[in-house]
Amino acid sequence: MTALPISYFAERADSFVEALRRYIAVESPSTDKAAVNRMGAVVAEELQALGAGVEIASQTETGDHVVGRLGGGAGKPIVIMSHLDTVHDVGAVRANPIRVENGKLFGPGAIDMKGSVVMVLAALRALSENAKLPARPVIALFTSDEEIGSNSSRALIEKLGGEAGLVLCMEPALPDGSLKTWRKGIGGYDISIRGRSTHAGADHENGVNAIVEMAHQVLALQRLTDYAKGTTVNVGVIRGGTRSNVVPDECLIEVDLRVMTPADAEAVCRAIESLKPVNGRAALTLSGGMNRPPMPRTELIASTFARAQRIAADLGLTIGEGGTGGGSDANFVAPLGVPVLDGLGPLGNGAHSEREHVFIKSLPERTALLAGILSEWALSL
């Protein structure tokens, strides 16, 4: 094995901390195009310093996507996927200041996923400086809108991912360091009921209570949850009515659904789209569908993980596998029949909260794993 050892990266631990501090300080909420572009400019500059060819995929509403290309030679490329955006508004750093405490580096976006951005650039730098870049293209993709559904980046993800020999998704690891070999698919619906408004005391019988009708629909939706299959349907938002003495003529809900397989996705979506009013005088309308397709643990994903596990073992690392009900951009790639690994990012906790942090020790270890996969995998792709 010719991979760089963990010690190579551990000796440079201070540089990981310094880089992560800088990246967290460039706050980049998904909905702030200018802010995300500032983070993108930082990444583009670092890629150029590595000798990468850099392309900017300009967007009109979201931040721009950054594509870095290194290496060369024949064969399908290895694609590394990260995202520039975070869920935290500009100014969140005041509630969660950038600091190091007990081996943890705190700050907005530390684990999701500024820490991964540090890792990707560090791995590529190390491979470049030690003449260990794969003899095939490596594409580092940094998108701007993962936290808000990846609507502007999905086509680019599917294009690059579909042409790849291997896709590495840099979402954070599971709490024990395991990689993610399955993810649930994610969908959502907006459902509205239109009834008839009347006086609750003087004309109650002639009203059509939209909230009552929606209550029937909420219970029908709840019955679609099947824990044995891993299917969940959650009514997370409900709005309706104006005053207690008025029969409400409108009610709206927002529904989240999670499923394990494409077949389950089709069945649940069909059931939701078949909902009918219980009260024939009410009208029901809905919109929505699946956003991220499921990433089931296929034989291809299982064999891809087993290979990565062997590379980790050669580095002295023990990694397991698991899954999650949360989605990532790997969900878009998995249906394309491409080998994909997810959860390659660092370890930490508190994602999306004021307690968000990275375990500093995990940064060099996970970077060694990423670099090892890049250098060793390419030998036989």
C-alpha positions as CSV (number, residue, x, y, z in Angstrom):
1,M,0.0,0.0,0.0
2,T,1.3,3.4,-1.0
3,A,-1.2,5.6,0.8
4,L,0.0,8.5,3.0
5,P,-0.1,7.4,6.7
6,I,-2.3,9.1,9.3
7,S,0.9,10.4,10.9
8,Y,1.5,12.6,7.8
9,F,-1.7,14.4,8.4
10,A,-1.6,14.3,12.2
11,E,1.7,16.2,12.0
12,R,-0.2,19.0,10.2
13,A,-3.1,19.1,12.7
14,D,-2.6,22.8,13.4
15,S,-3.2,23.6,9.7
16,F,-6.5,21.8,9.8
17,V,-7.6,24.0,12.8
18,E,-6.4,27.2,11.2
19,A,-8.2,26.4,7.9
20,L,-11.4,25.5,9.6
21,R,-11.4,28.6,11.7
22,R,-11.0,30.7,8.5
23,Y,-13.8,28.8,6.7
24,I,-16.3,29.1,9.5
25,A,-15.6,32.8,9.7
26,V,-16.8,33.1,6.1
27,E,-20.5,32.6,7.0
28,S,-22.4,31.1,4.1
29,P,-26.2,30.6,4.6
30,S,-27.9,28.9,1.7
31,T,-30.3,31.7,1.1
32,D,-27.6,34.4,0.9
33,K,-26.2,34.2,-2.6
34,A,-23.4,36.8,-1.9
35,A,-22.3,35.1,1.3
36,V,-22.1,31.6,-0.3
37,N,-20.2,33.1,-3.2
38,R,-17.6,34.5,-0.8
39,M,-17.1,31.0,0.5
40,G,-16.9,29.7,-3.1
41,A,-14.3,32.3,-3.9
42,V,-12.1,31.1,-1.0
43,V,-12.4,27.5,-2.2
44,A,-11.8,28.4,-5.9
45,E,-8.6,30.3,-4.9
46,E,-7.3,27.3,-2.9
47,L,-8.1,24.9,-5.8
48,Q,-6.2,27.2,-8.2
49,A,-3.2,27.2,-5.8
50,L,-3.2,23.4,-6.1
51,G,-3.0,23.7,-9.9
52,A,-6.6,22.6,-10.5
53,G,-8.6,23.8,-13.3
54,V,-11.6,25.7,-11.8
55,E,-15.0,26.2,-13.3
56,I,-17.7,28.4,-11.8
57,A,-21.3,27.2,-12.5
58,S,-23.1,30.6,-12.2
59,Q,-26.6,30.6,-10.7
60,T,-29.2,33.3,-10.7
61,E,-30.9,32.7,-7.3
62,T,-28.6,30.6,-5.3
63,G,-24.8,30.8,-4.8
64,D,-22.6,29.6,-7.6
65,H,-21.2,26.0,-7.7
66,V,-17.5,25.5,-7.9
67,V,-15.9,22.6,-9.9
68,G,-12.2,21.8,-9.5
69,R,-10.4,19.3,-11.8
70,L,-7.1,17.7,-11.1
71,G,-5.2,14.7,-12.4
72,G,-5.5,13.2,-15.8
73,G,-5.2,10.0,-17.7
74,A,-7.8,7.7,-19.0
75,G,-10.7,6.2,-17.1
76,K,-13.8,7.4,-15.4
77,P,-13.2,10.2,-12.9
78,I,-13.5,10.1,-9.2
79,V,-16.0,12.8,-8.0
80,I,-15.8,14.3,-4.5
81,M,-19.0,16.1,-3.5
82,S,-19.1,18.8,-0.8
83,H,-21.3,21.8,-0.2
84,L,-20.4,25.4,0.6
85,D,-23.7,26.4,2.2
86,T,-24.8,26.1,5.8
87,V,-28.2,26.5,7.6
88,H,-26.9,29.3,9.8
89,D,-27.7,32.9,9.2
90,V,-24.9,35.5,9.0
91,G,-24.2,36.5,12.6
92,A,-24.7,33.0,14.0
93,V,-21.1,33.0,14.9
94,R,-22.0,35.3,17.8
95,A,-24.2,32.6,19.4
96,N,-21.6,29.9,18.7
97,P,-18.2,31.6,18.6
98,I,-15.3,29.9,16.9
99,R,-13.3,28.3,19.6
100,V,-11.4,25.2,20.7
101,E,-12.5,23.4,23.9
102,N,-11.5,19.9,25.0
103,G,-10.5,18.7,21.6
104,K,-13.5,20.2,19.8
105,L,-13.7,23.1,17.4
106,F,-17.0,24.9,17.7
107,G,-18.6,27.2,15.2
108,P,-21.6,27.5,12.8
109,G,-21.2,24.9,10.0
110,A,-18.2,23.3,11.6
111,I,-19.4,19.7,11.0
112,D,-21.9,20.4,8.2
113,M,-19.8,20.9,6.4
114,K,-16.9,23.3,6.6
115,G,-14.8,20.5,8.2
116,S,-15.3,18.4,5.1
117,V,-14.2,21.3,2.8
118,V,-11.0,21.5,4.9
119,M,-10.5,17.7,4.4
120,V,-11.0,17.7,0.7
121,L,-8.5,20.5,0.0
122,A,-6.0,19.0,2.5
123,A,-6.2,15.6,0.9
124,L,-5.8,17.0,-2.7
125,R,-2.9,19.1,-1.5
126,A,-1.1,16.2,0.1
127,L,-1.6,13.9,-2.9
128,S,-0.3,16.7,-5.2
129,E,2.7,17.5,-3.2
130,N,3.7,13.8,-2.8
131,A,3.0,12.9,-6.5
132,K,0.2,10.6,-5.5
133,L,-2.7,12.1,-7.4
134,P,-4.5,9.3,-9.3
135,A,-3.6,8.7,-12.9
136,R,-7.2,9.6,-13.8
137,P,-9.3,12.7,-13.4
138,V,-10.4,13.9,-9.9
139,I,-13.3,16.3,-9.8
140,A,-14.0,18.2,-6.6
141,L,-17.6,19.6,-6.7
142,F,-18.6,22.2,-4.2
143,T,-22.3,23.1,-4.4
144,S,-24.2,26.0,-3.0
145,D,-27.7,24.8,-2.1
146,E,-27.5,21.3,-0.4
147,E,-29.2,22.6,2.8
148,I,-32.2,23.8,0.8
149,G,-32.8,20.8,-1.4
150,S,-30.1,21.0,-4.1
151,N,-32.6,22.3,-6.7
152,S,-30.1,24.3,-8.7
153,S,-27.2,21.8,-8.3
154,R,-29.1,18.5,-8.9
155,A,-28.5,18.4,-12.7
156,L,-24.8,19.1,-12.3
157,I,-24.5,16.4,-9.6
158,E,-26.3,13.9,-11.8
159,K,-24.2,14.8,-14.8
160,L,-20.8,14.5,-13.1
161,G,-21.9,11.6,-10.9
162,G,-23.3,9.6,-13.8
163,E,-20.0,9.9,-15.7
164,A,-17.9,8.9,-12.6
165,G,-16.2,5.6,-11.7
166,L,-16.6,6.5,-8.0
167,V,-18.4,9.2,-6.1
168,L,-17.3,10.2,-2.6
169,C,-19.9,12.3,-0.6
170,M,-18.3,14.3,2.2
171,E,-21.3,14.5,4.5
172,P,-20.3,14.0,8.2
173,A,-19.7,10.5,9.5
174,L,-22.2,8.7,11.8
175,P,-21.5,9.4,15.5
176,D,-19.2,6.3,15.7
177,G,-17.4,7.1,12.5
178,S,-19.3,4.7,10.3
179,L,-19.9,5.5,6.7
180,K,-23.4,5.7,5.3
181,T,-24.3,2.9,3.0
182,W,-28.0,3.7,2.9
183,R,-30.2,6.8,3.2
184,K,-33.9,7.2,3.1
185,G,-35.5,9.1,0.2
186,I,-37.2,12.3,1.0
187,G,-40.4,13.8,-0.3
188,G,-42.8,16.5,0.7
189,Y,-46.4,17.7,0.0
190,D,-48.4,20.9,0.6
191,I,-52.1,20.1,1.0
192,S,-54.9,22.6,1.3
193,I,-58.6,22.2,2.1
194,R,-61.1,24.8,1.0
195,G,-64.4,24.8,3.0
196,R,-67.1,27.4,3.6
197,S,-66.9,30.1,6.2
198,T,-70.0,30.9,8.3
199,H,-70.8,32.3,11.8
200,A,-70.0,29.6,14.4
201,G,-73.0,30.4,16.4
202,A,-75.7,31.7,14.1
203,D,-75.0,29.5,11.0
204,H,-72.8,26.7,12.1
205,E,-74.7,24.0,10.2
206,N,-74.2,25.6,6.8
207,G,-70.4,26.0,7.2
208,V,-67.8,23.6,5.9
209,N,-65.1,23.4,8.5
210,A,-61.8,23.1,6.7
211,I,-59.9,22.2,9.9
212,V,-62.2,19.3,10.7
213,E,-61.8,18.0,7.1
214,M,-58.1,18.4,7.4
215,A,-58.1,16.4,10.6
216,H,-59.5,13.4,8.7
217,Q,-56.7,13.8,6.1
218,V,-54.0,14.1,8.8
219,L,-55.1,10.8,10.4
220,A,-55.1,9.2,6.9
221,L,-51.6,10.4,6.4
222,Q,-50.5,9.2,9.7
223,R,-51.7,5.7,8.9
224,L,-49.2,5.6,6.0
225,T,-46.3,5.5,8.5
226,D,-44.9,1.9,8.6
227,Y,-41.9,1.6,11.0
228,A,-41.3,-2.0,9.9
229,K,-40.6,-0.8,6.4
230,G,-38.8,2.4,7.5
231,T,-41.6,4.6,6.1
232,T,-42.5,7.7,8.0
233,V,-45.1,10.4,7.1
234,N,-45.0,13.5,9.2
235,V,-47.5,16.4,9.2
236,G,-45.1,19.1,10.5
237,V,-47.0,22.3,9.8
238,I,-50.7,23.2,10.0
239,R,-52.4,26.5,9.5
240,G,-56.1,27.4,9.5
241,G,-58.8,29.6,10.9
242,T,-59.0,33.2,12.0
243,R,-61.2,33.3,15.1
244,S,-62.9,30.8,17.3
245,N,-66.3,32.1,16.4
246,V,-65.8,31.7,12.7
247,V,-66.1,28.3,10.8
248,P,-62.8,28.2,9.0
249,D,-62.9,28.0,5.3
250,E,-59.2,27.1,4.7
251,C,-56.6,24.8,6.2
252,L,-53.1,24.0,5.0
253,I,-50.6,21.4,6.0
254,E,-47.0,20.6,5.1
255,V,-46.1,17.0,5.0
256,D,-42.6,15.3,5.1
257,L,-42.2,11.7,4.0
258,R,-39.2,9.3,4.2
259,V,-38.9,5.9,2.5
260,M,-36.3,3.2,2.2
261,T,-36.9,2.0,-1.4
262,P,-38.1,3.3,-4.8
263,A,-41.1,1.0,-4.6
264,D,-42.1,2.4,-1.2
265,A,-41.7,5.9,-2.6
266,E,-44.1,5.1,-5.4
267,A,-46.6,3.5,-3.2
268,V,-46.7,6.3,-0.6
269,C,-46.8,9.1,-3.2
270,R,-49.7,7.3,-4.9
271,A,-51.6,7.0,-1.6
272,I,-51.1,10.7,-0.8
273,E,-52.1,11.8,-4.3
274,S,-55.2,9.7,-4.1
275,L,-56.6,11.5,-1.0
276,K,-60.2,12.6,-1.3
277,P,-62.3,14.8,1.0
278,V,-64.5,13.1,3.6
279,N,-67.0,15.9,3.4
280,G,-68.1,16.2,-0.2
281,R,-68.6,19.9,0.2
282,A,-64.9,20.5,0.8
283,A,-62.2,20.7,-1.9
284,L,-58.7,19.3,-1.5
285,T,-55.7,20.3,-3.5
286,L,-52.1,19.3,-3.2
287,S,-48.7,19.7,-4.7
288,G,-45.3,18.0,-4.2
289,G,-43.6,14.7,-4.6
290,M,-40.2,13.1,-4.0
291,N,-37.2,15.4,-3.7
292,R,-34.4,13.0,-3.0
293,P,-34.7,9.4,-4.2
294,P,-33.9,6.6,-1.8
295,M,-30.3,5.3,-1.5
296,P,-30.8,1.7,-0.6
297,R,-27.9,-0.5,0.4
298,T,-27.4,-2.3,-2.9
299,E,-24.8,-5.0,-3.6
300,L,-22.8,-2.3,-5.4
301,I,-22.8,0.0,-2.4
302,A,-22.0,-2.9,-0.1
303,S,-19.0,-4.0,-2.2
304,T,-17.8,-0.4,-2.5
305,F,-17.9,0.0,1.3
306,A,-16.1,-3.3,1.8
307,R,-13.3,-2.0,-0.4
308,A,-13.0,1.2,1.5
309,Q,-13.0,-0.7,4.8
310,R,-9.9,-2.6,3.6
311,I,-8.2,0.6,2.7
312,A,-9.1,2.0,6.2
313,A,-7.7,-1.1,7.9
314,D,-4.4,-0.8,6.1
315,L,-4.2,2.7,7.6
316,G,-5.0,1.4,11.0
317,L,-8.6,2.6,11.1
318,T,-11.7,0.6,11.9
319,I,-14.8,1.8,10.2
320,G,-18.3,0.4,10.2
321,E,-21.4,1.2,8.2
322,G,-24.9,2.4,8.8
323,G,-27.6,4.6,7.5
324,T,-29.8,7.5,8.2
325,G,-33.2,9.0,7.6
326,G,-31.6,12.2,6.4
327,G,-30.8,12.8,2.8
328,S,-27.7,14.1,1.0
329,D,-26.6,14.7,-2.6
330,A,-25.5,11.0,-2.6
331,N,-29.3,10.2,-3.0
332,F,-29.1,11.7,-6.5
333,V,-26.2,9.6,-7.6
334,A,-27.1,6.2,-6.2
335,P,-30.0,5.5,-8.7
336,L,-27.5,6.0,-11.5
337,G,-25.7,2.7,-10.7
338,V,-22.4,4.4,-9.8
339,P,-20.3,3.2,-6.8
340,V,-20.9,5.8,-4.1
341,L,-19.6,6.2,-0.5
342,D,-21.2,8.7,1.9
343,G,-20.4,9.9,5.4
344,L,-16.7,10.4,4.7
345,G,-16.5,13.7,6.5
346,P,-15.2,14.3,10.1
347,L,-16.8,13.3,13.4
348,G,-18.6,15.8,15.5
349,N,-21.9,16.8,16.9
350,G,-24.6,19.4,17.1
351,A,-25.1,19.9,13.4
352,H,-27.6,22.8,12.6
353,S,-27.5,24.0,16.3
354,E,-25.7,26.5,18.5
355,R,-23.6,23.5,19.8
356,E,-22.2,22.5,16.4
357,H,-18.6,21.3,16.6
358,V,-16.0,19.0,15.1
359,F,-13.7,16.6,16.9
360,I,-10.3,17.9,15.9
361,K,-8.6,14.5,16.1
362,S,-10.9,13.2,13.4
363,L,-9.8,15.7,10.8
364,P,-6.4,14.2,10.0
365,E,-7.7,10.6,10.4
366,R,-10.6,11.1,8.0
367,T,-8.3,13.0,5.6
368,A,-5.9,10.1,5.5
369,L,-8.8,7.8,4.7
370,L,-10.0,10.1,1.9
371,A,-6.5,10.4,0.4
372,G,-6.1,6.7,0.7
373,I,-9.3,6.0,-1.2
374,L,-8.3,8.4,-3.9
375,S,-4.8,7.0,-4.4
376,E,-5.5,3.3,-3.9
377,W,-8.9,3.0,-5.6
378,A,-7.7,4.6,-8.8
379,L,-5.2,1.8,-9.3
380,S,-7.9,-0.5,-10.5
381,L,-10.8,1.7,-11.6
